[in-house]
């Protein structure tokens, strides 16, 4: 979900008429037979990757041309070619317009399809094609609240939080005025939401969920929801929480956000902290996770591309963005690419709006992202190996080992030449894992601005 600062800007703009929309008071009819699951559509995907092997790609449909399911489907081969095996589709549901500001997280109908993107059959076709190519598909889920024109508002007002006068309220402690807060003390609401989550598994044959603002929802609901979804034994489902609480992993999520890592990464790359801070954050985040939880690691996502700008801006150019991605992808967790990142899109993307991205731009960056991800896929040490850090004022340096698999990563986090003193334990012969060339490390190595060495032996 858009951070509070960005949303306040959007709301302010809407009051000036820049993003205002006419209310659409169309009532969405609640589904019939609320206790019955729909028939299974298609064949459940049998090759959902193990969590440690996931490489995730976040799809902002509004960056594709055309900006719909067909436009995304046309790029699936290119996405797969980078090494991606899981696609996360940002919200595909009808967007509320009553008090709306265009946020895709203002859900008008949990069991509907946004007509701007296509039909249910178009969504099914996209999922089926992804499966054919060897990629799982997860949907975005907003459990905290609904739009003000969601049918639940009029049919079930008790499903929402209310003030002392009985008025439904927006989520407490936020300025999300375009949505109404749900009441998780209401068992009927919880049952209806879980039913809707099951609906997409059966109806569109999807492979799990990324759950928005998961920290704000009671953990006992997530336990109830995931325990119920686990009764669908025909599917292996992925659960990603936009949250940081270990309780979410205990509730059944396999993956949670690395908010702190992202913040530290930015700080290191602007020179405000030394690389040792990144290792401290890595250790703290991992220690907070109950087993077998794992962190989603990223250098941007839809929120950050909207509030913080392009990776080209954040990391001072193409080389800086790639260097940040190397450190992030190899240190731990599972990597995320946000659509537009791989082609070095240079501008901010407000995900409320349609922002066409030229996906033919910077093929050299796409090739390098592909190379980086291929090395990760080939090395268990990168994914699960024991990490040894080598502290330096400018270089992010670490070795990872798993059995006989041994890799060494050196990333210059500065926009200047850096000289790294090589520890005796890692001096000697290596192979450049990205160029497949022999490398001999002496006592020092000089790295150009934002350069990186990915070595194996």
Buried (B, 14 or more C-beta within 10 A) or exposed (E): BBEEEBBBBBBEBBEEEEBEBEEBEEEBEBBEEEEEEBEBBEEBBEEBBEBEBBBBBBBBBBBBEBBBBBBBBBBBEBBBEBBBBBBBBBBBBBBBBBBBBBBBBBBBBBBBBBEEBBEBEBBBBBBBBBBEBEBBBBBBBBBBBBBBBBBBBEEBBEBBBBEEEEEBEBBEEBEBBBBBBBBBEBEEBBBBBBBBBBBBBBBBBBBBBBBBBBBBBBBEBBBBBBEBBEEBEEBBBBBBBBBBBBBBBBBBBBBBBBBBBBEBBBBBBBEEBBBBBBBBBBEEBBEBBEEEBBBBBBBBBBBBBBBBBBBBBBBBBBBBBBBBBBBBBBBBBBBBBBBBBBBBBBEBBBBBEBBEBEBEBBEEBBEBBBBBBBBBEBBBBBBBBEBBBBEBEBBBBBBBBBEEBBBBBBBBBBBEEBEBEBBEEBBEEBBEBBEEEEBEBEEEBEBEBBBBBBBBB
